[in-house]
Amino acid sequence: MRPWSFVCEACFYFGQTEAKTESADRDSGRYLDHVIFQVGPQAVPFMVHTGVLIERCPAFAESVMGATAIGDKVAFDGRKINLPDEEARIFWIFVVWLYTEELVPPLEDLGTDTEGIEARSHEPRLRFARKVWPGTELWDDEDLVDAYIFGRKHHMDSLSTLAVSTLAAENEKLQRTASLAAVCQAFGAGHWAKLLCDYLVDEADWRLVCDYCDRIEDASPFPPEYISRVEERELTKCNAPVSYNWWREAPCRYHIHHGLKEQERCALTWAEPGPDGRYNADVYEQLKDVGIVLVDAVAYPLVLHKGLISGQAEYFRRAFSGSFAEGKEAQIQLAEENLRIFLMMVDFVYTRIVREPTHEDRQALRALSDQRPETCHEPDSVMGETLGRTLVACSDPSPPTMAAEIRVTCARQTHQEELVELYILADRRDVRLLRDDIMNELIVQREQGWPLVTSRHPVIYAAFVSLPNSSKLCKYTVQEATWGWTEGNSQKRELIKLPPDFLGQVVGKMLKLRAEAVLRPFWRGNICLYHEHADDAEKASFRLDWKEFQATLKEKGAVLEPVET
């Protein structure tokens, strides 16, 4: 179902306009509720998660939902918001940015199969100056100008900054100025586009001195203000014939910053070209269709983008494609799944990052638990005993310094237990990339001196009962215990409770270490031992990204980081 045929009935802000939230502090509870935007004269519907909108665009969220609704997202869940004056095409680009934090070039035919979304013309466009033989363009510059204006009008300065920087990078690559349509759109937007207009004038001034560019002979179609400002620059050059490539030398000249520190961070961001984005035009298709997943014993409805979750998990691809009976109705029921852990998986699907649930996330889920009928219980967890003991330890009265240390250790143990449960879920629902990222997270934690995952027997038991012994997590627990267990932390009195397969492998590895004098823990030699790469290209890409970290691990030798107990 398309978002324009399905309506569910079930950057960051700085200063006065943007209240900064670090991306690492996001909570997975932001996917609990949603709203439906009906955009343009044709009321094209787009589903957006309320928590995501409030987190990234608080001023816009408050303007369209109201302060009362932001304080009570549950009561606002599923509401429809009409935006008849906005262009559906630009709102689609905004939705992709909202979820990916990237401006992703849309498909060439974006909107051609959709009533209410206007597709751009790809005919040659009039430009003030351009290179004789241009390269292949990724963006229609009109889209970037419209995205900039949309961001400024709705106080999303991070979107506008990204739009003007992307426009500058695209035109620099193709050695050209912006098109007539883009210039007219910018100069017709009034004070919202002041800095963007400054860029367009600087750009034209620079291109006029480039020998490899063709110049327009008749500039009369362009806005008079644009032409007069460019002409003023040319007259000034009679006395001082100098032009500056400002967008390369000082890109923050066209950005909106709130504070010196923010400007310094931005300058570093644009000083060097970064890596290619994580997303391509396929994300537009992935964010088209929506479906409902009923999670937990109380069947809590999560409205998710089918294409996105299906692209990450084979189980959901088959389910939503109609292989299962539920898929025909775009609704799947997973009563056996734990809502807290399932939301962590959903967060990974949307962000491609494994995040620890925040305090706000846990509070939201606790509030949902309080609303359960007495006959409903959270799905059983094989690590319930460990979580209970962690809570008792955290509440144990101790001197302030010791209590703080205990709380940190307890929080880390709780997160490790969540990661193990998340890995089990990823195995059950076939989310391969999530399994790989969880293994990366556990290894990084180990190298930072976090508690041993194998220091609590229910964690080991959960892994070996729920996963095949050949799984990467089971393999890691065996090897961590082989290197990390000592007389002080091996829990000798609890060994009888551990799975025989686990104990047998640990003993075998320990004997091998003594016989072969292995120089370092196994993960320090090759992290990819714990991955399930789809092909050699994916493995090579990972090794390149983690090259420095892997080299650091190899230098450490056999000594483990201090282990929290």
Summary of the structure (lengths in Angstrom):
residues: 565
radius of gyration: 27.5
end to end distance: 51.3
largest distance: 89.4
contacts: 1719
relative contact order: 0.07
helix: 56%
strand: 7%
